[in-house]
Amino acid sequence: MPSRSRTRGRALHPVVLDDLFEDLVEIDYGQEDQEEGDGQEETDDDGGSEEEDSQRSSDEDDEDEDEDEEEEDQDQQQRQREEFPRVDCEPSTRPRVSAAGAAEERPTCPVCMEPWASQGPHRISCIPCGHVYGRSCLERWLNQRGNQSATCPQCSKRFKHKDIINLYAPEVAIPKNELEKEISYLRERNDSLEKKVSHHDKLFEDMTKRQIAMEQRIIDAVSSKRQKVAEHSDRAAYLEPSTSATVNFSLQNELCLDGARVIGIDVSNQIILASGRAAAVGAEPVLTKISMTSAHQPCKIHLPPDTKAVRDMCILPGGSAIFTSLGRKLSLFSMTTDNVVLQCDLPVPGWSCSADVSSSCHIYAGLQNGTILVFDIRQGARPLHSMVGLSTNPIHTLHSVVDNNGCRKILSASAIGPCMWDADDNESRPHLLTGMPNQRVCISLACAPASNDVLVASFRPKVDASEDANASQVYLSQTPTRNVGPGRLGHHTLIRRTGNASFAEGTTCCGNVSEVRMSKSAIIPYGDDQHLLAYGDESLRGVRTWQLPSFGIHADVCSHRQPILDLRYAESSGGGGYLGCLSEEKLQVFRITS
């Protein structure tokens, strides 16, 4: 059998591992190595058959190979050259590299030319011939050869998977230049991050200082405002009107309440009634009875449990009052006995009430469904008759008046606008006082107490005021510029009688009105047939008064922490009158003189 030496015509030199891992110095192939290699080649030539026979005897798989294996080896060597073109098969021809220059070279696998590692899939490994590779490269090479055996890519000696030996090197060093580059990059990155952190710390410090300063300004502003409100509440606040006549508002009574809603002023008996709720659990409705001349504590009067919240109140002659409530009741209250002496059942909740100016026995109740019921307190709890309105909107305001012919009339207000009813003809339908546009909602109607010739209707828009530019320009042009606070921009319209049953709109001014509440308003007569309009302005949390018919601002009367819910004017037999201002937590009564 011919000799199958694997080193035909070439000198093969194994890689020395000591030189590979010491200070990362590459292998130095000097003259001695070349001579040793020549001797090894001769030895291989002389005893190649013995080595081959020894190897064939130690490897059971090689014993079955026939003479054609030499040709297969040659084919494999050719394929190796094609698949691993970058492998240096003649290390003896490499130049000598010094230790300093070796530090710049990366220890790489001769197969994939990638750095190997001390652990992991591509860890340093060797095969029996002594050549060093990455383990994953050797396993991939075996897999391509059928996973039985393969030849070394450098010396062509055959090895199997079990022949792969892991080398446990203390470390695989990274070349100094690469390490220095990484250290330099990390230092620059660290400096950049430190600058960013410092910048962010400075921004946070500035933001904290600004927040503290802003909170302090808010505290100072609130404190200043509270001080002004306290000073304003201690004395009457009024401005000089544009005319020669002056109306003075002097504070006469002030009382803290809980959950107040409406008030009534009995000037003849010097008594004030205010509705509210009890402080105990369940919040039962109560009436607070206050003496205008005595310093005694107010009297709390508990109402029947089915009364619920009181919506409107009206003082009757002779020391009694009526009120409607959400409990579907119209109640008659005696201020002499402090008891409810009569309760009339309503089909739906009552929103407003009024007493007939020409008859002390007839009373009216405006209902949530837009109808008015007429009662005679002498004939029990059943209504005399019912009058159907123009809509099903709640009637939130009622005034009983007499026209120029002495006929009884009822002025009412609902969302569609102010209406006039004929109290003597219960079959007739009411009619709107003026043609009211659909873009606004009527929320209040004030009537001059001495006559019904002067009315003021208050409105809020159905849509945002900014969407109705033309109307906004008209209203704003007739009112001095003021800061717009809470609430919504609405307007107040003067309505004057032009005939026995006809009315016409007059001047208009704008003001801040509530978006949800039906706030009350009042007309205050003074001087020689002159009038003021009082209304709870949402931006002031107090009462603003205007002169009629010009709507020139007269005075801002009082300030509360909560919006004004009810305003009542009551005339005094000795001249002048009283203006009651009610918010949820406070009642103020002013004496009016001119």
C-alpha positions in Angstrom: 0.0 0.0 0.0 1.5 3.4 -0.9 2.5 5.8 1.8 -0.2 8.4 2.6 1.9 11.1 4.2 -0.2 14.3 4.8 2.8 16.7 4.4 3.7 16.2 0.9 6.1 18.9 -0.3 5.2 21.3 2.5 6.8 22.2 5.9 4.1 22.4 8.6 4.9 24.0 12.0 2.5 23.7 15.0 1.5 26.8 16.9 3.2 27.3 20.2 0.6 28.2 22.9 3.2 29.6 25.3 4.1 32.3 22.9 0.4 32.9 22.1 -0.7 33.9 25.6 2.4 35.6 27.0 2.0 39.4 26.7 0.0 38.9 23.6 3.1 38.4 21.5 2.7 36.7 18.2 4.7 33.6 17.3 8.3 34.3 16.4 9.5 32.0 13.7 13.2 32.3 13.7 16.0 30.4 12.1 16.0 27.7 14.8 12.3 27.1 14.2 12.9 26.7 10.5 15.7 24.2 11.0 13.6 22.3 13.5 10.8 22.3 10.9 13.1 21.0 8.2 14.1 18.2 10.5 10.6 17.4 11.2 9.8 17.3 7.5 12.6 14.8 7.0 11.3 12.7 9.8 7.9 12.7 8.3 9.3 11.7 5.0 11.3 8.9 6.5 8.8 7.5 8.9 5.6 8.7 7.5 4.3 5.2 6.9 5.0 4.2 10.5 3.2 7.3 11.9 0.3 6.6 9.5 0.2 2.9 10.5 0.2 4.0 14.2 -2.5 6.4 13.7 -4.6 3.9 11.7 -4.1 1.4 14.5 -5.3 3.9 17.2 -8.3 5.1 15.2 -10.9 2.3 14.5 -12.6 4.4 11.8 -9.3 4.8 9.8 -8.8 1.0 9.6 -11.7 0.6 7.2 -10.4 3.2 4.7 -9.1 2.0 1.5 -6.6 3.2 -1.0 -9.0 5.8 -2.4 -8.7 7.9 0.8 -5.6 9.6 -0.5 -7.6 11.0 -3.4 -10.3 12.1 -1.0 -7.7 13.9 1.1 -6.5 15.7 -1.9 -10.1 16.7 -2.7 -10.6 17.9 0.8 -7.5 20.0 0.8 -8.7 21.6 -2.4 -12.1 22.4 -0.8 -10.3 23.7 2.3 -8.4 26.2 0.2 -11.7 27.4 -1.4 -13.6 27.6 1.9 -10.9 29.1 4.0 -9.0 31.4 1.7 -7.7 33.6 4.6 -5.9 30.8 6.5 -2.2 31.2 6.5 -0.9 27.6 5.8 2.8 28.6 5.9 3.5 30.2 9.2 7.3 30.0 8.5 7.0 32.7 5.9 5.5 35.3 8.4 7.8 38.1 9.5 9.2 38.4 13.0 7.0 40.6 15.2 8.4 42.3 18.2 6.6 42.4 21.6 5.6 46.1 21.2 4.2 45.3 17.7 2.5 42.2 18.9 0.4 44.2 21.4 -1.3 45.9 18.4 -2.4 42.6 16.9 -5.7 40.9 18.0 -5.5 37.1 18.8 -7.9 35.8 16.2 -9.2 32.4 15.0 -7.4 31.4 11.8 -10.7 30.2 10.3 -13.2 33.1 10.9 -10.5 35.7 11.6 -12.6 36.8 14.7 -11.1 37.2 18.2 -11.6 34.1 20.4 -12.6 34.2 24.0 -11.7 32.4 27.2 -15.2 31.0 27.5 -18.4 30.7 25.5 -19.1 29.0 22.1 -16.0 30.6 20.5 -13.6 29.7 23.3 -10.0 28.8 22.6 -9.7 25.1 21.6 -7.1 22.9 19.9 -6.9 19.6 18.2 -4.4 16.8 18.5 -2.1 18.4 15.9 -1.7 21.4 18.2 -3.3 24.1 16.0 -5.6 26.5 17.9 -9.1 27.6 16.7 -12.3 28.8 18.1 -14.4 25.8 19.2 -17.5 26.9 17.3 -15.5 27.0 14.0 -14.2 23.4 14.6 -17.7 22.2 15.4 -19.1 23.9 12.3 -16.2 22.3 10.2 -17.0 18.8 11.6 -20.7 19.3 10.8 -20.0 20.2 7.2 -17.8 17.0 6.9 -20.7 14.8 8.1 -20.0 15.1 11.8 -17.7 12.0 11.8 -14.2 13.3 11.2 -12.4 16.2 9.5 -8.9 17.4 8.7 -7.1 20.3 10.3 -7.5 23.4 8.0 -3.7 24.1 8.4 -1.9 20.7 8.5 -4.6 18.3 7.1 -4.3 15.9 10.0 -7.6 14.2 10.8 -9.5 14.7 14.1 -12.9 13.9 15.5 -15.3 15.8 17.8 -14.0 14.0 20.9 -10.4 15.2 20.0 -11.3 18.9 20.5 -9.6 20.1 23.7 -10.7 23.3 25.6 -7.8 25.5 26.5 -8.1 27.3 29.9 -6.1 30.5 29.4 -6.0 32.9 32.4 -7.4 35.7 30.2 -7.7 36.8 26.6 -6.4 40.3 26.6 -7.8 43.1 24.6 -5.1 45.0 22.7 -4.0 48.2 24.4 -5.0 50.5 21.7 -8.6 49.2 21.6 -8.7 49.4 25.4 -7.4 52.9 25.4 -10.0 53.9 22.8 -12.8 52.4 24.9 -11.5 54.1 28.1 -11.3 57.4 26.2 -14.9 57.0 24.9 -16.2 56.1 28.4 -14.4 59.1 29.9 -16.0 61.4 27.3 -19.4 59.8 27.8 -19.0 60.3 31.6 -18.1 63.9 31.2 -21.1 64.5 29.0 -23.4 62.8 31.4 -22.0 64.8 34.3 -22.6 68.1 32.4 -26.2 67.0 31.7 -26.8 66.1 35.3 -25.4 69.4 36.4 -27.6 71.2 33.9 -30.7 69.3 35.0 -29.9 70.0 38.7 -29.7 73.7 37.9 -33.0 73.6 36.0 -34.7 71.8 38.9 -33.4 74.2 41.4 -34.6 77.2 39.3 -38.0 75.5 38.9 -38.3 74.9 42.6 -37.5 78.6 43.4 -40.1 79.8 40.8 -42.7 77.4 42.3 -42.0 78.7 45.8 -42.2 82.3 44.7 -45.4 81.6 42.8 -47.0 79.9 45.8 -46.0 82.8 48.0 -47.5 85.3 45.6 -50.8 83.3 45.6 -50.8 83.2 49.4 -50.2 87.0 49.5 -52.9 87.6 47.0 -55.4 85.4 48.8 -54.6 87.1 52.1 -54.9 90.5 50.6 -58.2 89.6 49.0 -59.6 88.2 52.3 -58.5 91.3 54.1 -60.3 93.5 51.6 -63.4 91.3 51.8 -63.4 91.6 55.6 -63.0 95.3 55.4 -65.7 95.5 52.8 -68.2 93.5 54.9 -67.7 95.6 57.9 -69.1 98.8 56.3 -71.3 99.8 53.5 -69.6 99.9 50.2 -71.1 102.3 47.6 -70.0 104.5 44.7 -71.3 107.9 43.7 -73.9 107.6 40.9 -73.6 109.8 37.8 -76.7 111.8 38.7 -77.1 114.2 41.5 -79.1 111.8 43.7 -77.1 109.4 45.9 -78.3 106.0 47.1 -76.6 104.7 50.3 -76.4 101.1 51.4 -75.7 100.6 55.1 -75.3 97.1 56.6 -77.9 96.4 59.2 -77.9 92.6 59.7 -75.3 89.9 59.0 -75.6 86.2 59.8 -73.8 83.0 58.9 -76.1 80.3 57.6 -75.7 76.7 56.3 -77.1 75.7 52.9 -79.3 78.8 52.5 -81.4 79.2 49.3 -84.1 81.9 49.5 -85.1 84.7 51.9 -88.2 86.8 52.7 -88.3 90.2 54.5 -91.3 91.2 56.6 -90.7 94.9 57.0 -93.9 95.5 59.1 -92.9 92.9 61.7 -89.1 93.4 61.3 -88.6 89.7 60.6 -86.4 87.9 58.1 -87.1 84.3 57.0 -84.3 82.3 55.4 -84.6 78.7 54.1 -81.7 76.3 54.6 -80.9 72.8 55.9 -80.2 71.4 59.3 -76.6 70.6 60.2 -77.5 67.2 61.5 -77.4 64.0 59.5 -80.1 63.9 56.8 -80.0 67.7 56.2 -83.7 68.2 56.9 -85.1 71.5 55.6 -85.3 74.3 58.2 -86.4 77.9 58.3 -84.3 80.5 60.1 -86.3 83.3 61.8 -84.3 86.4 62.4 -85.3 89.6 64.2 -84.1 92.8 62.5 -84.2 94.8 65.7 -83.2 92.3 68.4 -79.8 90.8 69.1 -81.3 87.5 70.2 -80.1 84.3 68.5 -82.0 83.3 65.3 -84.7 80.7 65.8 -84.4 77.4 63.8 -87.8 76.0 62.7 -87.9 72.4 61.4 -90.2 71.8 58.5 -92.1 68.6 57.8 -89.8 65.9 56.4 -91.7 65.6 53.0 -91.2 69.4 52.3 -87.7 69.0 50.9 -85.7 72.0 49.6 -87.6 75.4 49.4 -87.4 77.0 46.0 -89.2 80.3 46.5 -90.8 82.4 49.3 -93.3 85.3 49.5 -94.3 87.4 52.5 -98.1 87.9 53.0 -99.8 90.7 54.9 -100.7 89.9 58.5 -97.5 88.0 59.6 -97.5 84.9 57.4 -95.5 83.6 54.4 -95.9 81.0 51.7 -93.2 78.9 50.0 -93.0 76.3 47.4 -90.6 73.3 47.6 -89.3 70.4 45.6 -91.4 68.1 47.8 -94.4 69.1 45.7 -95.8 71.3 48.4 -97.2 74.8 48.7 -97.0 75.7 52.4 -98.5 78.5 54.4 -96.3 79.4 57.4 -97.4 81.5 60.4 -94.7 83.7 61.9 -96.8 84.1 65.0 -96.9 80.4 65.9 -93.8 79.4 64.0 -95.7 76.5 62.4 -96.8 75.4 58.9 -100.6 75.9 59.2 -101.5 74.7 55.7 -99.9 72.5 53.0 -101.3 72.2 49.5 -100.2 69.2 47.3 -98.8 70.0 43.9 -98.7 67.6 40.9 -95.0 68.4 40.3 -92.3 70.3 42.3 -93.0 74.0 42.8 -90.5 76.5 41.6 -92.0 79.9 42.4 -94.9 81.6 44.3 -96.6 84.9 44.7 -99.6 86.5 46.6 -102.3 88.4 44.7 -101.8 92.1 45.3 -105.5 92.8 45.3 -106.6 89.8 47.4 -104.8 88.5 50.5 -106.5 85.1 50.1 -105.4 84.2 46.6 -101.9 82.8 46.1 -100.2 81.4 43.0 -97.7 78.6 42.5 -95.4 78.3 39.4 -94.7 74.6 38.7 -91.9 72.7 37.1 -94.0 71.7 34.1 -94.7 75.3 33.0 -98.2 75.7 34.5 -99.6 78.0 37.2 -102.0 76.9 40.0 -104.3 79.4 41.7 -105.3 78.7 45.4 -107.6 80.3 47.9 -106.3 79.7 51.4 -109.8 79.9 52.8 -111.0 76.8 50.8 -108.5 74.2 51.8 -105.7 72.6 49.9 -107.4 72.1 46.5 -106.5 74.6 43.7 -109.2 76.8 42.2 -107.9 76.3 38.7 -104.9 75.6 36.6 -103.4 77.8 33.8 -101.3 76.2 31.1 -98.2 78.0 29.9 -96.5 78.3 26.5 -93.9 75.6 27.2 -93.1 72.9 29.7 -90.1 74.8 31.1 -90.2 75.5 34.8 -91.6 78.9 35.9 -88.9 80.3 38.1 -90.3 83.8 38.8 -93.8 85.1 39.6 -95.1 88.6 40.2 -98.7 89.6 40.8 -99.6 93.1 39.3 -102.6 95.2 38.3 -102.7 96.9 34.9 -103.9 100.4 34.1 -107.6 99.2 33.9 -107.4 97.6 37.3 -107.3 94.0 35.9 -105.3 91.4 37.8 -102.3 90.2 35.8 -99.4 87.7 36.5 -95.9 88.3 35.2 -93.9 85.1 35.0 -90.5 84.1 33.6 -89.3 80.8 32.3 -86.5 79.8 29.9 -88.4 81.1 26.9 -88.7 84.6 28.3 -91.1 86.8 30.4 -94.8 86.3 29.9 -98.0 88.0 31.0 -101.1 86.0 32.2 -104.7 87.2 32.8 -105.5 86.1 36.3 -109.2 86.8 35.8 -109.5 84.5 32.7 -108.1 81.1 33.5 -108.9 79.9 30.0 -106.6 82.3 28.2 -103.1 81.5 27.3 -100.2 83.8 28.3 -98.2 85.8 25.8 -94.6 86.8 25.6 -93.9 90.5 26.4 -91.5 90.9 23.5 -90.2 88.7 20.7 -87.3 87.0 22.3 -84.7 85.3 20.1 -84.0 81.6 20.5 -80.3 82.2 21.2 -80.9 83.2 24.9 -82.4 81.8 28.1 -84.3 83.9 30.5 -83.0 83.3 34.1 -84.5 86.2 36.1 -87.3 88.9 36.0 -87.3 91.9 38.3 -90.4 94.1 38.6 -90.6 97.6 40.1 -92.6 97.3 43.4 -94.7 100.5 43.0 -95.8 99.7 39.5 -95.3 97.2 36.7 -94.2 99.7 34.2 -90.5 98.9 34.6 -89.2 95.4 34.2 -85.7 94.0 33.7 -85.2 90.5 32.3 -81.8 88.7 32.7 -80.5 86.3 30.1 -77.7 83.9 29.4 -76.8 82.7 25.9 -77.6 79.2 24.7 -74.3 79.1 22.8 -70.9 80.5 23.8 -70.9 84.3 23.6 -67.9 84.3 21.3 -69.9 82.5 18.6 -72.4 85.4 18.5 -70.0 88.2 17.7 -72.5 90.8 16.7 -74.5 90.5 19.9 -71.4 90.5 22.0 -70.2 93.7 20.3 -73.5 95.4 21.1 -73.6 94.4 24.7 -69.9 95.1 25.3 -70.1 98.6 23.7 -72.8 99.6 26.3 -70.8 98.5 29.4 -67.4 99.6 30.8 -64.7 97.1 30.3 -64.3 94.8 33.4 -62.4 91.7 34.1 -64.5 88.7 33.3 -64.4 86.2 36.1 -66.3 83.0 36.8 -69.7 82.5 35.2 -70.8 83.3 31.7 -71.3 86.5 29.8 -75.0 87.3 29.8 -77.1 90.5 29.6 -79.9 92.4 31.3 -82.6 94.0 29.2 -84.9 96.8 30.2 -88.6 96.3 29.3 -91.0 99.2 29.4 -94.8 99.3 29.1 -96.0 100.9 25.9 -99.7 100.2 26.3 -102.2 98.5 28.6 -100.9 95.0 27.7 -97.9 95.7 25.4 -94.2 96.0 26.3 -91.1 96.9 24.3 -87.4 96.2 24.9 -85.2 99.1 25.9 -81.5 99.4 26.6 -79.3 96.4 27.4 -76.1 95.9 29.4 -73.9 92.8 29.8 -72.8 91.1 33.0 -71.5 87.8 34.4 -74.4 85.4 35.1 -74.5 81.9 36.4 -74.3 79.0 33.9 -76.6 76.8 36.0 -78.5 78.8 38.6 -81.7 80.9 38.2 -80.5 83.8 40.3 -82.9 86.4 41.5 -82.7 90.1 40.7 -84.5 93.2 42.3 -85.5 96.7 41.2 -84.9 99.4 43.9 -86.9 102.7 43.6 -85.3 105.9 44.8 -85.6 109.7 44.4 -88.2 111.0 41.9 -89.3 107.9 39.9 -85.8 106.6 39.5 -84.7 103.0 39.8 -81.6 100.8 40.3 -81.2 97.2 39.2 -79.5 94.9 41.7 -78.1 91.6 40.5 -75.7 89.0 41.9 -72.6 89.2 39.6 -70.7 86.0 39.3 -67.3 87.6 38.8 -67.7 89.7 42.0 -69.3 87.1 44.2 -71.4 90.0 45.3 -74.1 92.5 44.2 -73.7 95.1 41.4 -76.2 97.9 40.9 -77.0 99.8 37.7 -78.9 102.9 37.2 -82.0 102.6 35.0 -82.6 103.2 32.1 -79.0 104.0 31.2 -77.4 101.0 32.9 -74.6 103.1 34.2 -72.8 101.2 37.0 -73.8 102.7 40.4 -72.1 100.6 43.1 -70.8 97.1 44.0 -72.6 96.6 47.3 -71.2 93.5 49.0 -68.8 90.6 48.6 -69.3 87.0 49.6 -67.1 83.9 49.3 -70.0 82.1 47.5 -72.2 83.3 44.6 -75.3 85.3 45.4 -78.4 83.1 45.3 -81.3 85.4 46.2 -82.0 89.1 46.3 -85.1 90.7 47.9 -86.1 94.3 48.1 -88.8 95.3 50.6 -90.2 98.8 51.0 -90.5 100.5 54.3 -93.6 102.5 55.3 -91.4 105.3 56.6 -89.5 105.7 53.4 -86.6 103.9 51.9 -86.4 100.1 52.1 -84.3 97.0 52.7 -82.1 94.9 50.4 -81.5 91.3 51.4 -78.5 89.5 49.9 -78.2 85.8 50.4 -75.4 83.3 49.5 -75.1 79.7 50.7 -73.3 80.6 53.8 -74.1 84.2 54.7 -77.0 86.6 54.9 -76.7 90.4 54.7 -79.5 93.0 54.9 -78.8 96.6 53.9 -80.8 99.7 54.8 -81.3 101.9 51.7 -81.6 105.6 52.0 -81.3 108.4 49.4 
